[in-house]
Amino acid sequence: MDIAALRKFLLNAGVDVDGELRVELISGGRSNLTFKAYDDASTWIVRRPPTSGLTPSAHDMAREFKVTVGLQNTAVPVAKTVAFDADGDALGAPFTVVEFVDGSVIRDQDELARLSDEEVTASAHGLVDVLADLHGVDYQAVGLGDFGRPEGFLARQVTLWAGQWERVKTRDLADVETLHAALSAALPTSSAASIVHGDFRIDNTILDTKNPAVVRAVVDWEMSTLGDPLSDVALMCVYREPIFDLVLGMSAAWTSTRLPSADDLAQHYAATSGRDLASWNFYLALANFKLGIIGEGITHRALLGSDSGSGAARAADATPEFMSAGLRALRRSR
């Protein structure tokens, strides 16, 4: 982080910087790099892409900033937007600046252990309620009518992630081709449309410190678009699988057995949102397909030298299991 360049950018954007600007890396290596920047009076969050191994649909800072702007006055809690460098002139890559939101980020099972069983359940249900709120936003009314193309979303997702596989694969896997073909043949005949987060789970939110059932902000919007809301729900549910720990390189909070099961979360969403979980096994299969390829991509970037976290080189070990789970889900539909 070039602190002098960041300070100049903030000042040029009309942001007051009081005293020395300091910057700390909060997280990086798996997704966009997240920094806390602060002076003597204010604190901001700065997000920029990783330094290597980029894929076309991920790490999209313009997308992340636009959806956060659109959601400012909705029921969905998001950080207040501050500034955006679309061209990347200041730091060498596009980046966003939003206000810092105070609260708890629960990433691993040790952090989850600080919550009681009742708080864990209430938090999980609160998260699902926020996801339902997101899917209920009138995206035309908040200026996001051009944020994506919901028509044909599922077919494009199948094609897009198959293309991602060709970009990041570290070996050939027959089940990837088999699942790709099976998903193409099993596309639902109809699909709803909403804003989708694309990466929704507990560690991509900031929870209220005193009441973890309250979500203070949803973060990490780089995969968001207009699409099928059930794809969001299914991905959230498949994230509950223990094998996801390999992808993250840790014992993730969201894979903990203390949380409600994936089936319970899906049913809570259906009750809260009023949506029918039609073709549910297709959505689970698609989510497994995506997660397997995401794991492969993490290892791909590690091999390029961008491994800044533990276990990135092993993330692809999860890929065969996700592909097998996706095929099993589709077989249940027959």
LUMMAR-78778 format. One record per residue (C-alpha): residue number from 0; x negated, y, z. Coordinates in Angstrom, 2 decimals, decimal comma. Layout:
N
seq->NUM; px->X; py->Y; pz->Z;
...
end
This chain:
334
seq->0; px->0,00; py->0,00; pz->0,00;
seq->1; px->-1,39; py->3,39; pz->-1,06;
seq->2; px->-0,15; py->5,47; pz->1,87;
seq->3; px->-1,21; py->8,79; pz->0,37;
seq->4; px->0,68; py->8,00; pz->-2,84;
seq->5; px->3,76; py->6,95; pz->-0,88;
seq->6; px->3,67; py->10,15; pz->1,16;
seq->7; px->3,43; py->12,26; pz->-2,00;
seq->8; px->6,36; py->10,35; pz->-3,53;
seq->9; px->8,54; py->10,89; pz->-0,46;
seq->10; px->7,79; py->14,59; pz->-0,36;
seq->11; px->8,53; py->14,95; pz->-4,09;
seq->12; px->11,83; py->13,14; pz->-3,50;
seq->13; px->12,82; py->15,76; pz->-0,90;
seq->14; px->12,17; py->13,53; pz->2,11;
seq->15; px->10,63; py->15,28; pz->5,12;
seq->16; px->7,51; py->13,56; pz->6,42;
seq->17; px->6,73; py->14,67; pz->9,97;
seq->18; px->3,10; py->14,06; pz->10,87;
seq->19; px->0,99; py->11,11; pz->9,82;
seq->20; px->2,65; py->8,46; pz->7,65;
seq->21; px->1,91; py->4,91; pz->8,82;
seq->22; px->2,78; py->1,68; pz->7,00;
seq->23; px->3,03; py->-1,93; pz->8,19;
seq->24; px->3,69; py->-5,05; pz->6,10;
seq->25; px->6,78; py->-6,81; pz->7,46;
seq->26; px->7,03; py->-9,74; pz->5,08;
seq->27; px->5,70; py->-10,91; pz->1,75;
seq->28; px->4,71; py->-13,89; pz->-0,35;
seq->29; px->8,05; py->-15,58; pz->-1,02;
seq->30; px->9,95; py->-12,61; pz->-2,44;
seq->31; px->9,59; py->-8,86; pz->-2,65;
seq->32; px->7,06; py->-7,30; pz->-0,31;
seq->33; px->8,69; py->-5,41; pz->2,55;
seq->34; px->6,94; py->-2,61; pz->4,44;
seq->35; px->7,92; py->-0,44; pz->7,38;
seq->36; px->6,85; py->3,16; pz->6,85;
seq->37; px->7,20; py->5,67; pz->9,65;
seq->38; px->6,13; py->9,15; pz->10,75;
seq->39; px->6,62; py->10,96; pz->14,03;
seq->40; px->10,37; py->11,29; pz->13,52;
seq->41; px->11,74; py->8,76; pz->11,01;
seq->42; px->11,37; py->5,15; pz->9,88;
seq->43; px->11,99; py->3,74; pz->6,42;
seq->44; px->11,81; py->0,40; pz->4,65;
seq->45; px->9,83; py->0,22; pz->1,39;
seq->46; px->10,29; py->-2,76; pz->-0,94;
seq->47; px->8,25; py->-3,64; pz->-4,01;
seq->48; px->7,66; py->-6,81; pz->-6,09;
seq->49; px->4,93; py->-9,34; pz->-5,31;
seq->50; px->1,61; py->-8,90; pz->-7,07;
seq->51; px->1,71; py->-11,93; pz->-9,39;
seq->52; px->3,84; py->-14,77; pz->-10,71;
seq->53; px->6,87; py->-12,64; pz->-11,54;
seq->54; px->9,92; py->-14,18; pz->-13,20;
seq->55; px->12,37; py->-12,11; pz->-15,30;
seq->56; px->15,46; py->-12,41; pz->-13,09;
seq->57; px->13,80; py->-11,99; pz->-9,69;
seq->58; px->12,14; py->-9,08; pz->-7,92;
seq->59; px->14,43; py->-6,59; pz->-9,72;
seq->60; px->14,10; py->-3,38; pz->-7,76;
seq->61; px->16,52; py->-1,37; pz->-9,91;
seq->62; px->19,21; py->-3,98; pz->-9,31;
seq->63; px->18,55; py->-3,99; pz->-5,58;
seq->64; px->18,78; py->-0,21; pz->-5,32;
seq->65; px->21,87; py->0,15; pz->-7,51;
seq->66; px->23,97; py->-2,34; pz->-5,57;
seq->67; px->22,91; py->-0,81; pz->-2,25;
seq->68; px->24,01; py->2,61; pz->-3,51;
seq->69; px->27,35; py->1,19; pz->-4,66;
seq->70; px->28,07; py->-0,49; pz->-1,32;
seq->71; px->27,35; py->2,58; pz->0,84;
seq->72; px->30,98; py->3,31; pz->1,75;
seq->73; px->32,44; py->-0,19; pz->1,75;
seq->74; px->33,10; py->-2,80; pz->4,44;
seq->75; px->29,74; py->-4,39; pz->3,57;
seq->76; px->26,98; py->-3,13; pz->5,91;
seq->77; px->23,89; py->-1,93; pz->4,03;
seq->78; px->20,99; py->0,41; pz->4,79;
seq->79; px->21,32; py->4,04; pz->3,70;
seq->80; px->19,47; py->4,61; pz->0,45;
seq->81; px->16,68; py->7,22; pz->0,34;
seq->82; px->14,72; py->7,09; pz->-2,94;
seq->83; px->13,76; py->4,86; pz->-5,88;
seq->84; px->10,72; py->4,86; pz->-8,15;
seq->85; px->12,05; py->3,15; pz->-11,26;
seq->86; px->8,90; py->3,55; pz->-13,33;
seq->87; px->6,43; py->2,47; pz->-10,67;
seq->88; px->4,29; py->5,55; pz->-11,20;
seq->89; px->3,52; py->6,12; pz->-7,51;
seq->90; px->2,44; py->2,63; pz->-6,42;
seq->91; px->1,91; py->0,78; pz->-9,70;
seq->92; px->5,25; py->-1,07; pz->-9,48;
seq->93; px->8,91; py->-0,04; pz->-9,00;
seq->94; px->9,91; py->0,27; pz->-5,36;
seq->95; px->12,86; py->1,28; pz->-3,19;
seq->96; px->13,05; py->3,28; pz->0,02;
seq->97; px->15,96; py->2,92; pz->2,45;
seq->98; px->16,49; py->3,96; pz->6,05;
seq->99; px->15,35; py->1,55; pz->8,73;
seq->100; px->18,18; py->-0,37; pz->10,42;
seq->101; px->17,50; py->-1,38; pz->14,01;
seq->102; px->18,56; py->-4,88; pz->14,96;
seq->103; px->17,50; py->-8,52; pz->15,03;
seq->104; px->16,27; py->-10,55; pz->12,07;
seq->105; px->16,47; py->-14,25; pz->12,83;
seq->106; px->14,22; py->-16,19; pz->10,49;
seq->107; px->13,17; py->-19,36; pz->12,30;
seq->108; px->14,55; py->-21,78; pz->14,85;
seq->109; px->12,45; py->-20,35; pz->17,67;
seq->110; px->14,15; py->-16,99; pz->17,14;
seq->111; px->17,53; py->-18,70; pz->16,90;
seq->112; px->16,83; py->-20,34; pz->20,28;
seq->113; px->17,27; py->-16,93; pz->21,93;
seq->114; px->21,00; py->-17,14; pz->21,16;
seq->115; px->23,52; py->-19,20; pz->23,08;
seq->116; px->25,55; py->-21,84; pz->21,26;
seq->117; px->28,56; py->-19,52; pz->21,32;
seq->118; px->26,49; py->-16,69; pz->19,83;
seq->119; px->25,12; py->-18,96; pz->17,11;
seq->120; px->28,60; py->-20,01; pz->16,03;
seq->121; px->29,96; py->-16,46; pz->16,22;
seq->122; px->27,01; py->-15,19; pz->14,20;
seq->123; px->27,50; py->-17,77; pz->11,46;
seq->124; px->31,19; py->-16,95; pz->11,20;
seq->125; px->30,39; py->-13,23; pz->11,18;
seq->126; px->28,01; py->-13,79; pz->8,28;
seq->127; px->30,65; py->-15,68; pz->6,31;
seq->128; px->33,16; py->-12,90; pz->6,99;
seq->129; px->30,70; py->-10,34; pz->5,56;
seq->130; px->30,22; py->-12,50; pz->2,47;
seq->131; px->33,99; py->-12,61; pz->2,01;
seq->132; px->34,06; py->-8,81; pz->2,40;
seq->133; px->31,38; py->-8,48; pz->-0,29;
seq->134; px->33,37; py->-10,63; pz->-2,69;
seq->135; px->36,45; py->-8,53; pz->-1,96;
seq->136; px->34,84; py->-5,23; pz->-3,01;
seq->137; px->36,39; py->-3,63; pz->-6,10;
seq->138; px->33,17; py->-3,38; pz->-8,09;
seq->139; px->34,73; py->-1,08; pz->-10,67;
seq->140; px->35,79; py->1,38; pz->-7,97;
seq->141; px->32,28; py->1,58; pz->-6,47;
seq->142; px->30,57; py->2,25; pz->-9,78;
seq->143; px->29,28; py->-1,26; pz->-10,40;
seq->144; px->31,40; py->-2,17; pz->-13,40;
seq->145; px->28,26; py->-2,45; pz->-15,53;
seq->146; px->26,26; py->-4,32; pz->-12,90;
seq->147; px->26,61; py->-7,63; pz->-14,72;
seq->148; px->28,71; py->-9,69; pz->-17,11;
seq->149; px->31,04; py->-11,93; pz->-15,12;
seq->150; px->32,46; py->-13,53; pz->-18,27;
seq->151; px->30,47; py->-16,66; pz->-18,99;
seq->152; px->28,47; py->-16,24; pz->-15,77;
seq->153; px->28,25; py->-19,92; pz->-14,86;
seq->154; px->27,12; py->-21,01; pz->-18,32;
seq->155; px->24,46; py->-18,31; pz->-18,34;
seq->156; px->23,29; py->-19,35; pz->-14,88;
seq->157; px->22,76; py->-22,92; pz->-16,03;
seq->158; px->20,81; py->-21,69; pz->-19,06;
seq->159; px->18,87; py->-19,06; pz->-17,11;
seq->160; px->17,64; py->-21,44; pz->-14,44;
seq->161; px->16,70; py->-24,05; pz->-17,01;
seq->162; px->14,64; py->-21,33; pz->-18,66;
seq->163; px->13,07; py->-20,45; pz->-15,31;
seq->164; px->12,05; py->-24,06; pz->-14,95;
seq->165; px->10,11; py->-23,89; pz->-18,19;
seq->166; px->8,28; py->-20,80; pz->-16,92;
seq->167; px->7,33; py->-22,08; pz->-13,47;
seq->168; px->7,21; py->-25,88; pz->-13,61;
seq->169; px->4,05; py->-27,47; pz->-12,31;
seq->170; px->4,92; py->-30,93; pz->-13,77;
seq->171; px->7,70; py->-32,66; pz->-15,72;
seq->172; px->10,70; py->-34,04; pz->-13,81;
seq->173; px->13,31; py->-36,09; pz->-15,63;
seq->174; px->16,05; py->-35,23; pz->-13,10;
seq->175; px->15,76; py->-31,55; pz->-14,00;
seq->176; px->16,73; py->-32,26; pz->-17,60;
seq->177; px->19,43; py->-34,70; pz->-16,49;
seq->178; px->21,00; py->-32,23; pz->-14,07;
seq->179; px->20,77; py->-29,41; pz->-16,61;
seq->180; px->22,71; py->-31,49; pz->-19,14;
seq->181; px->25,25; py->-32,62; pz->-16,54;
seq->182; px->25,90; py->-29,05; pz->-15,39;
seq->183; px->26,36; py->-27,90; pz->-18,97;
seq->184; px->28,95; py->-30,63; pz->-19,48;
seq->185; px->30,81; py->-29,95; pz->-16,22;
seq->186; px->31,32; py->-26,17; pz->-16,43;
seq->187; px->34,62; py->-25,09; pz->-14,82;
seq->188; px->37,22; py->-23,82; pz->-17,27;
seq->189; px->37,90; py->-20,68; pz->-15,24;
seq->190; px->35,81; py->-18,47; pz->-12,97;
seq->191; px->36,49; py->-15,56; pz->-10,59;
seq->192; px->34,44; py->-12,36; pz->-10,64;
seq->193; px->32,91; py->-10,32; pz->-7,82;
seq->194; px->29,65; py->-8,82; pz->-6,65;
seq->195; px->27,42; py->-11,71; pz->-5,61;
seq->196; px->24,40; py->-11,39; pz->-3,35;
seq->197; px->22,56; py->-14,38; pz->-4,78;
seq->198; px->20,49; py->-15,15; pz->-1,66;
seq->199; px->22,84; py->-15,01; pz->1,31;
seq->200; px->21,84; py->-16,54; pz->4,65;
seq->201; px->21,07; py->-15,39; pz->8,18;
seq->202; px->17,50; py->-14,20; pz->7,57;
seq->203; px->18,64; py->-11,85; pz->4,81;
seq->204; px->20,70; py->-9,89; pz->7,30;
seq->205; px->20,04; py->-7,67; pz->10,30;
seq->206; px->22,17; py->-8,58; pz->13,31;
seq->207; px->23,20; py->-6,40; pz->16,19;
seq->208; px->20,81; py->-7,06; pz->19,06;
seq->209; px->23,50; py->-7,09; pz->21,74;
seq->210; px->26,22; py->-8,79; pz->19,71;
seq->211; px->24,76; py->-11,10; pz->17,03;
seq->212; px->28,23; py->-11,73; pz->15,62;
seq->213; px->27,99; py->-8,20; pz->14,16;
seq->214; px->25,96; py->-7,76; pz->10,96;
seq->215; px->24,24; py->-4,36; pz->10,96;
seq->216; px->22,97; py->-4,69; pz->7,37;
seq->217; px->22,70; py->-7,17; pz->4,53;
seq->218; px->19,28; py->-6,97; pz->2,85;
seq->219; px->17,29; py->-8,54; pz->-0,02;
seq->220; px->19,61; py->-7,72; pz->-2,92;
seq->221; px->17,21; py->-8,39; pz->-5,80;
seq->222; px->19,22; py->-11,40; pz->-7,05;
seq->223; px->22,60; py->-9,64; pz->-6,89;
seq->224; px->24,89; py->-9,23; pz->-9,90;
seq->225; px->28,51; py->-9,59; pz->-10,97;
seq->226; px->29,38; py->-13,25; pz->-11,06;
seq->227; px->31,36; py->-16,08; pz->-9,56;
seq->228; px->31,78; py->-15,70; pz->-5,78;
seq->229; px->31,79; py->-19,46; pz->-5,22;
seq->230; px->28,23; py->-19,63; pz->-6,55;
seq->231; px->27,25; py->-17,39; pz->-3,62;
seq->232; px->29,09; py->-19,56; pz->-1,11;
seq->233; px->27,63; py->-22,80; pz->-2,44;
seq->234; px->24,09; py->-21,45; pz->-2,34;
seq->235; px->24,63; py->-20,34; pz->1,27;
seq->236; px->25,82; py->-23,86; pz->2,09;
seq->237; px->22,98; py->-25,69; pz->0,31;
seq->238; px->20,50; py->-23,50; pz->2,18;
seq->239; px->21,68; py->-25,44; pz->5,26;
seq->240; px->19,89; py->-28,59; pz->4,02;
seq->241; px->16,79; py->-29,49; pz->6,11;
seq->242; px->14,68; py->-29,84; pz->2,94;
seq->243; px->14,98; py->-26,07; pz->2,52;
seq->244; px->12,36; py->-25,77; pz->5,27;
seq->245; px->9,77; py->-26,87; pz->2,72;
seq->246; px->10,74; py->-24,01; pz->0,42;
seq->247; px->10,40; py->-21,42; pz->3,18;
seq->248; px->7,37; py->-23,04; pz->4,76;
seq->249; px->8,86; py->-23,04; pz->8,26;
seq->250; px->11,67; py->-24,43; pz->10,40;
seq->251; px->14,28; py->-22,01; pz->9,13;
seq->252; px->17,01; py->-20,70; pz->11,39;
seq->253; px->19,63; py->-21,41; pz->8,73;
seq->254; px->18,79; py->-25,15; pz->8,59;
seq->255; px->19,30; py->-25,59; pz->12,34;
seq->256; px->21,78; py->-28,24; pz->13,46;
seq->257; px->23,07; py->-25,71; pz->16,02;
seq->258; px->24,86; py->-23,84; pz->13,23;
seq->259; px->28,25; py->-24,92; pz->11,88;
seq->260; px->27,92; py->-27,47; pz->9,10;
seq->261; px->27,96; py->-26,48; pz->5,44;
seq->262; px->31,48; py->-27,89; pz->5,13;
seq->263; px->32,63; py->-25,83; pz->8,11;
seq->264; px->31,12; py->-22,66; pz->6,62;
seq->265; px->32,80; py->-23,33; pz->3,28;
seq->266; px->36,17; py->-23,87; pz->4,93;
seq->267; px->35,76; py->-20,74; pz->7,06;
seq->268; px->35,04; py->-18,78; pz->3,88;
seq->269; px->38,11; py->-20,22; pz->2,17;
seq->270; px->40,32; py->-19,27; pz->5,12;
seq->271; px->38,82; py->-15,78; pz->5,45;
seq->272; px->38,75; py->-14,91; pz->1,75;
seq->273; px->41,90; py->-16,72; pz->0,64;
seq->274; px->39,94; py->-18,29; pz->-2,23;
seq->275; px->40,41; py->-21,87; pz->-3,32;
seq->276; px->37,25; py->-23,99; pz->-3,45;
seq->277; px->38,09; py->-25,43; pz->-6,86;
seq->278; px->35,31; py->-27,35; pz->-8,69;
seq->279; px->33,33; py->-27,16; pz->-5,45;
seq->280; px->30,99; py->-30,04; pz->-6,32;
seq->281; px->29,93; py->-28,25; pz->-9,51;
seq->282; px->28,97; py->-25,20; pz->-7,47;
seq->283; px->27,01; py->-27,35; pz->-5,02;
seq->284; px->25,19; py->-29,01; pz->-7,93;
seq->285; px->24,34; py->-25,65; pz->-9,47;
seq->286; px->23,04; py->-24,37; pz->-6,11;
seq->287; px->20,79; py->-27,42; pz->-5,77;
seq->288; px->19,52; py->-26,89; pz->-9,31;
seq->289; px->18,62; py->-23,28; pz->-8,53;
seq->290; px->16,95; py->-24,05; pz->-5,21;
seq->291; px->14,83; py->-26,80; pz->-6,70;
seq->292; px->13,57; py->-24,38; pz->-9,33;
seq->293; px->13,00; py->-21,65; pz->-6,74;
seq->294; px->10,82; py->-24,07; pz->-4,76;
seq->295; px->8,88; py->-24,89; pz->-7,90;
seq->296; px->8,42; py->-21,18; pz->-8,57;
seq->297; px->6,95; py->-20,58; pz->-5,12;
seq->298; px->4,32; py->-23,25; pz->-5,72;
seq->299; px->3,71; py->-21,85; pz->-9,21;
seq->300; px->2,93; py->-18,43; pz->-7,72;
seq->301; px->0,73; py->-20,03; pz->-5,05;
seq->302; px->-1,32; py->-21,68; pz->-7,76;
seq->303; px->-1,76; py->-18,26; pz->-9,34;
seq->304; px->-3,24; py->-16,99; pz->-6,10;
seq->305; px->-0,30; py->-15,13; pz->-4,54;
seq->306; px->0,22; py->-17,49; pz->-1,57;
seq->307; px->0,48; py->-15,18; pz->1,45;
seq->308; px->2,48; py->-17,58; pz->3,58;
seq->309; px->2,10; py->-21,07; pz->4,96;
seq->310; px->3,12; py->-24,05; pz->2,90;
seq->311; px->3,74; py->-22,30; pz->-0,44;
seq->312; px->1,71; py->-24,94; pz->-2,27;
seq->313; px->4,11; py->-27,59; pz->-0,91;
seq->314; px->7,39; py->-25,83; pz->-1,71;
seq->315; px->7,71; py->-27,77; pz->-4,96;
seq->316; px->7,82; py->-31,02; pz->-2,96;
seq->317; px->11,46; py->-30,16; pz->-2,29;
seq->318; px->12,37; py->-29,89; pz->-5,96;
seq->319; px->13,04; py->-33,61; pz->-6,64;
seq->320; px->15,31; py->-33,83; pz->-3,58;
seq->321; px->17,35; py->-30,82; pz->-4,65;
seq->322; px->17,76; py->-32,26; pz->-8,14;
seq->323; px->18,90; py->-35,61; pz->-6,74;
seq->324; px->21,37; py->-33,87; pz->-4,43;
seq->325; px->22,76; py->-31,92; pz->-7,38;
seq->326; px->23,31; py->-35,10; pz->-9,37;
seq->327; px->25,02; py->-36,75; pz->-6,39;
seq->328; px->27,36; py->-33,79; pz->-6,03;
seq->329; px->28,44; py->-34,04; pz->-9,67;
seq->330; px->29,00; py->-37,79; pz->-9,37;
seq->331; px->31,42; py->-37,11; pz->-6,49;
seq->332; px->33,53; py->-35,10; pz->-8,93;
seq->333; px->34,19; py->-38,11; pz->-11,16;
end
